[in-house]
Structure formats: C-alpha cells, structure tokens
Amino acid sequence: MSDAPSPPAPAPAPRKKRAEGTTREAILKAALELFSERGFHGTPVPLLAEKAGVATGSIYRHFESKEALANALYQHWRNAQLNAWFGGFPVHLSERAQFHELWRRMAAFYKANPLVFVWLEQHNHAAYLDEESLACTKRVLRPTTAFVKLAREKHLLKPLPAKLLVAIADGIFMGMVRFATAQHFELDEEVLDAAEQCCWEAMRK
C-alpha cells in the first residue's frame, strides 16, 4: 500500500451571490403578493423574507423599515399606473373618444396586474404612506380631474364638482373589477363596452 498522501478534497463551489437589484426586485415582488393577500399589518417581515428567498436582514439592508418597503412598492406601482393610463395619451381626440381610451387603458392595466390593482385600492394605506406616496396618488388623479373639468366646461358632463364626477367613474370601474375578480363574470369586450357606456351616461349632461 502506498504511503503517498491523499489528494486534498476539492473546495466547495462558491455560492453565487444574488445581484443587489435582483434581491430588491424579489423583495418587492414578495411584498406585493403578501400585502395584497394578507394586508400590510398582517404580513410579518420574517414571512416576507421567506417568500422572497432572502435572509430577514436583507430586507433591512434594502429598506430601513417595513413602512419604507411599502412606500417604495406603492410609489413604483402608482408611477407605473400613471404611465400606463396617460403616457402618450391622444388628447387630440374628442372627449368621448378620450374617455373610451382611458377606460380601456385602465382595464388593460388591471388585467396585466391584478395583484397591483388589489394593492393600490386597499383602503388602509393612509397610516404609513409618506409625502411622496401621497404625491404619487395626486399625480394619478390630476389628469383625470383636468379631463373632467374640461369636458364639464364644454357642457358635456353634468354640472357637478369634478372630484364627484371622478368618484362616480371610479366607483363604477372598481365595482366592475371587484365582481370580475370574484369571477361573477369575465371582463371581456362586451362587459367593458357596456360598463363604459353606463359610466358615461351617469356623468354626461
């Protein structure tokens, strides 16, 4: 038998480090899923970390608190919503055609991002939203309100406060979305057209 020493065992392959941007995206994705399902207050940070596949400490390396994470998530998707609804908007069209375009863009955003819609429309945000998040909400509301004011000045809409008219449209759209989400009906072309016409009739003069 040879007395030659055995060759050293190969060193374990180094674990691949997840890129910082990828880690942040994983945390935001997990937060969206859990916050939508369980709410902000019902989502503990360790569960969030488990869902994202990261250590709990990684959450705090990217976000100083759970509130900071929620605000980052909220701002990201409010800005995405603003761009989806109003980016390159065809303002040269008639007011009725513009309303149709906006209605379809709103529906497309919901269909592409159903969890985002649930998250953005939850009513318990106010306790932790910061000034920038609140400003994001106003930026989404501003062009809608401006459109309503202009259409009202042209005597196309009822002489009601602009924000009340916006609330009427929002209520009809969100009611449609809630029933579709609960699978009472499919959000197909026929439903979208019918709900849009009902909404316009509710607002028009």
N, C-alpha and C positions, 0 to 999 in steps of 0.2 A: 504493500500500500504506500502511495506517495505521501511524503510529509509536506508537500507544497501547500501553501495556504490557499484556502478557498477564495475565489474572486469576490470582491465586495458586492453586496446586493445592490441592484440599481436603485438610484434615488427615486422617490415617488414623483410623478409628473406634477409640476406646479399647477395649482388650481387657477383656472382662468379668472381673472378679475373682471367683474361686470363693469362696463363703462359707466361713468357717473351719470351721463344723460340717460342711459338705459335704465339705471336704477331709479332715477327720478320719475321716468315715464311709468315704470312698473308700480311705483307707489301711488302715482296719480290714478292709474287705471284701477288699482285695488280700491282706492278711496272712492272712486266713482261708483263701483259696484256695491261696496258695503254701505256707503252713505245712502245710496238710492234704496237699498233693501232694508237697512236697519235704522237709518237716520244718523245724524251726526252724533247725538248723545248716546245712541245705542251701539256705537262702534268703538270698542277699546283699542288703544294703539297696538298692543300685542297681537290682536286678531288681524289688524291692518297689515302688520309686518309679516305675519304668517301668510296672508293672502298674496302679498307682493313677493314672497320668497326672499325676504331680506331679514337681517337682524333688527331688533327693535331700535338699537342705536342708530341704524342707518336712517330711520325716519327723522330723527332729530339732527342728523348731520345735514339733511337737505331742507328741513323745515324746523323752525325753532319751537313750534308747538303744533298741536292738532288743529288749533284755530288758524294758524298760519297756513297749514296744508289745505284746509277747507277754503280759505280765501284764494289761494293760488289756483285751486281747482275751479272755483266759482268764476274767477276772472278769466281764466283760459277759455272756459266754455261760453261765457257771456260774449267775449270778443269774437269767438268762432260763430256764435249765433248772429251777431251784428253783421259780420262779413257775409254769412250765408243769406241773410234776409235782404241786405241793402247794398252789397258790393256790386258795382256796375249796374245799378238799378235804372231801368228805362223810364226816366222821368219825362221823356217826350211823349209818352202815350197818354191817352185820355185817363181821367181819374178812375173810371170804371175798369179800364184795362190795367191800370196800375194796381188796383185792389185785387184783381184776379192774379196778377203776377206775384204779389206779396202773399196771398193766400196759398198759392202753390209752393212758393219757397218755404213758407212756414211748415207746410205738410211734408215737404221733402226733407227738411231738417229733422223733423220728428221721426220720420221713417228711417233715416240714416242713423239717428242717435236716440233711440227710445229711452235708454237709461239717463242720458243727459237731460232729456226733457223732464223726466221724473225728478231728477236732482234740482234742476233750476226752478221748478214750480213748487217745491216744498215750501211750506209756509213758516217754518221755524228757523229761517236763516238769520233773522234780524239780531239775535243775541250775540252773534260772533262776527258778522260781516264788518270789515273795516271801511274807511272812507273811499278807498279805491274801488272796492267791490260795489259799494253803493253807487259810485260814479259810473261804473260799467252798466248797471241797471238803467240809469238815467240816459246813457248814450243809446241804448236799445230803444227806449221809449221815445226819445226826442224826434227821430224822423217819422215815426208813426203819428205822433201828435201833430207834427207840422203838416203832414199829408191831410189829416182830418180837418185841421183849421183851414187849409186852402180850399178843400172841397166844400166846406161849410160856407166859406165866403163867396163861393160861386153858386150858392143856393142849391147844391146837390145833396146835402145832408140836412138832417133835422137841426134846428137852431138850439142845440143842447151844448153844454160845456164839452170841450174837446176831449177831456180825460174821461168823461162819462161815455162818450161815443166809443173811445178806445176800449173802455171796460166792457161795453156791450159786445164788441167784436171779439175781445179776448175771452169773454165768458162763453160765447158760442163755440169758438175754436177749441178751447180747453175741454168743454163738455163733450164735444165730438171725440177728441183724443182720449179722454178718460173711458168713454164707452167702447172705443175701438181697442184700447189697451186691455180692457176687461173681456174682450172678444165677444161683445154683443153684436158687432158687425165688423166687416172688413173695411178698411179705409181705402176703398177703390175709387175709380174715377167718378162713378155715379154718386157716391156718398159725398165726395169732395165738392162736386158741382152743386149738388142740392143744398149742402150746408152753406156754401159760399153765397148762393143766391138768397137763402133765408137771412143770412147775416147782412147782406147789402140792403135787402128790403127793410130790415129792422132799423137801419141807420138812415136810409135815404129819405129825402123830403117828399 
